[in-house]
């Protein structure tokens, strides 16, 4: 803060120079008395301190399968800028389609103050499509685990083994 046009200066901070450097933690009023030729004048200057926004990034899914999208949402500020593979996006929410594990950054602003938040999305590989072979009335998946058998698109309860013995005609998957 700089005062001018006086011979001497007296600040409420105790300083006696024409300029002072301040770093208030809250809005503060600074007063200076300038004196020249026996005459004084008092001037005040208010330094307004705006609080940092508490920016929070959240997502609909922190872990997803390859090919799935997620919605990222920001809160805690009045405006936002997301850094994504598509460039900068200035909305509260953004839809992303990561192809690998990805970290996204959002910067939130209130007045002239900014803060950032990051969020990570884990992308899991999709399992390989199993190959099914038929030997008579027995179906066999080449996958040793993770099987679920279906008849005409309807889940067969408890049919989760690598093999399944056909009980009726239809389309098995």
C-alpha positions, 0 to 999 in steps of 0.5 A, spaced: 500 500 500 503 506 498 501 513 500 504 519 497 504 527 497 506 528 504 513 529 508 512 523 513 508 517 514 505 514 520 501 507 519 497 503 524 502 498 523 507 502 526 511 503 519 513 510 517 515 509 510 510 511 504 509 504 502 508 498 506 507 490 504 501 487 507 499 480 508 493 479 512 489 473 513 482 476 514 479 483 511 483 489 514 483 496 514 490 500 514 490 507 516 496 512 514 497 519 517 501 523 512 504 530 515 507 536 511 508 543 514 505 541 520 498 539 517 496 532 517 491 528 513 488 521 515 487 516 509 484 508 510 485 503 505 481 496 506 485 490 503 479 484 502 481 477 503 477 472 500 477 465 502 479 459 498 474 455 495 473 448 498 473 444 491 471 437 491 471 432 485 467 426 485 465 421 480 459 416 479 464 411 478 472 410 481 473 404 478 470 402 471 470 397 465 474 399 459 469 402 454 465 405 460 464 412 461 463 416 468 460 423 470 465 427 474 462 433 478 465 439 482 462 442 488 465 448 493 466 454 488 462 458 484 466 456 477 470 450 475 475 448 469 476 441 468 482 438 465 481 432 461 483 429 454 478 433 451 481 439 453 479 444 458 471 444 460 468 449 464 462 446 467 460 443 474 459 436 471 463 432 465 462 426 462 469 422 461 471 416 457 478 414 460 481 408 456 487 407 461 487 409 469 487 417 469 487 422 474 483 428 472 484 435 475 478 441 477 480 448 478 474 452 482 474 459 483 471 464 488 472 471 486 479 471 485 481 465 489 482 458 486 483 451 489 484 445 485 482 437 487 483 431 483 480 425 482 482 418 479 479 413 475 481 406 474 480 402 468 479 395 468 480 390 462 474 387 460 475 379 460 476 375 454 469 372 451 469 365 452 469 360 447 464 354 448 464 347 445 459 342 445 460 334 446 454 331 445 449 334 451 455 337 454 457 344 453 464 347 455 467 354 456 474 355 455 474 359 461 475 356 468 472 361 472 467 366 472 462 363 468 454 363 468 450 359 463 444 362 460 438 359 456 435 363 450 438 369 454 435 367 461 440 366 466 440 359 469 440 359 476 447 356 479 449 354 472 456 357 474 461 351 472 466 350 466 461 345 463 454 345 463 449 339 461 444 341 456 437 339 459 432 342 453 433 344 446 434 352 446 440 357 445 445 356 450 450 362 452 
